[in-house]
Amino acid sequence: MTQFPLKINFRKLPKDPNMFEFTIATPALRSQFILPRQAVNNLRGAIEKALLDK
């Protein structure tokens, strides 16, 4: 399987503590998302479930 660099960053927006900015970057593509706190919590739960499921 070929590996490629992937960089993921996130931060809380300074003007609204309930909004978060996610940036996902590869050498060929960069995507940016602004998500509300509820979506971030749902995403966190989905990631934890995927990591813990066998």
Secondary structure, 3 states (H helix, E strand, C coil): CCCCCCEEEEEECCCCCCEEEEEEECCCCEEEEEEEHHHHHHHHHHHHHHHHCC
